[in-house]
Amino acid sequence: MPDGERQELIGALKKKWESLNKQFQEKTHYVMPLDTVGKKNRMDGLTKEMDQIESDIKRLQKNYIFVDTTQPSSMW
């Protein structure tokens, strides 16, 4: 993966993480506790997504990144 593309991807992931963190911080400052299943699930979802983004950023910050282009894309 070219260094410019890698840096661009890391920057986009950091912006996404900042957005999620802002949402997380807003929800943790509520006066009401997480008393419903929906509120708890949203907080758990935000936490999991933030953890995954942090993991992805760490992976991308390594010196060498290999992308397997022989396998068909699983996105479609």
Secondary structure, DSSP 4 states (H G I P E B T S, - for coil): --HHHHHHHHHHHHHHHHHHHHHHHHHHT-SS---SHHHHHHHHHHHHHHHHHHHHHHHHTSS------SSPPS--
